[in-house]
Amino acid sequence: MPRRSRPASALVFGRNPSQYDTFDVEAEAAESLGLDTYQVDLAALLHGNLERALDAVPEHGTLRLLYRGWMLTEEEYGALDEALSERGHRLLTTPTQYAAAMYLPNWYPRIARYTARSVWTEDTDAQEAWRAAQELGPAPYILKDHVKSAKERWEEACFVPAGATREDFERTCTNLVEERGERFERGLVVRKYLPLKVYGRTPTGPAHLEFRLFFGHGRLLAAEPYYEFDVEVPDFTAFEPLGRRIDSPFFSLDVAMLEDGGWAVVEVNDGGVSGLPPGLDPRALFEPLLGAG
């Protein structure tokens, strides 16, 4: 029996014309590997105009597509997947797999022993979040929604310091919800603050000794400093077993050094929406993921 050929691989970039991105560099890297690239108009996608959103994508075919773009909700990503499927294409990461790496309630149970203790709600009720937080013991805490924090407003909408009152906590929750606005995802998450090693500062708060690790098909593909620190990348092979705990073919782990020298997982995200650290060559991801070359 003749061997069935594998569908051609390509990248689809979700771009917002009103926002700056670095995807031109990634597109050039992909094309240097012989991969085709297509653009999706995210503004059109979010307004339900799927024909316009996919205007640059072939109307018929069997492409296996890696999404690289701005963060989408599970529902938005599902709409993109459905629209591409109608044209015969498929995304490397399914909507279910996308959600497995994006939403803390999905990934937390799988790696709870390697990250900060966390509780969550399914809405924006700050009083409910306060009651849930008592399971973690006293503050300090980190607040976020099911996907993202507002660490750019560290003191007002992210960090709850030791000794904070219930009113302080609820005010921080309110600020978080307001800051995230229409992109607030599902509910409030309270995480026990971990004593991370501070290595510097950004204009919005402390910068920890943090690295972004990318996993593809269950193995570690790359690790680079999250910030532009001149540091040697440690050996992260001990984290490779975690690559098989998240049900996704492509995701990232942000890991940071603790003050005592240990390591903890700070965040998990879908690899397609995770920004690349400055020192990471995109080809180190695209080639093993899509079988380029």
Secondary structure, 3 states (H helix, E strand, C coil): CCCCCCCCEEEEEEECCCCCCCHHHHHHHHHHCCCEEEEEEHHHHHCCCHHHHCCCCCCCCCCEEEEEECCCCHHHHHHHHHHHHHCCCEECCCHHHHHHHHCHHHHHHHHHHHECCEEECCCCCHHHHHHHHHHHCCCCEEEEECCCCCHHHHHHHCEECCCCCHHHHHHHHHHHHHHHHHHCCCCEEEEECCCECEEEEECCEEEECEEEEEEECCEEEEEEECCCCCCCCCCCHHHHHHHHCCCCCEEEEEEEEECCCCEEEEEEEEHHHCCCCCCCCCHHHHHHHHCCC
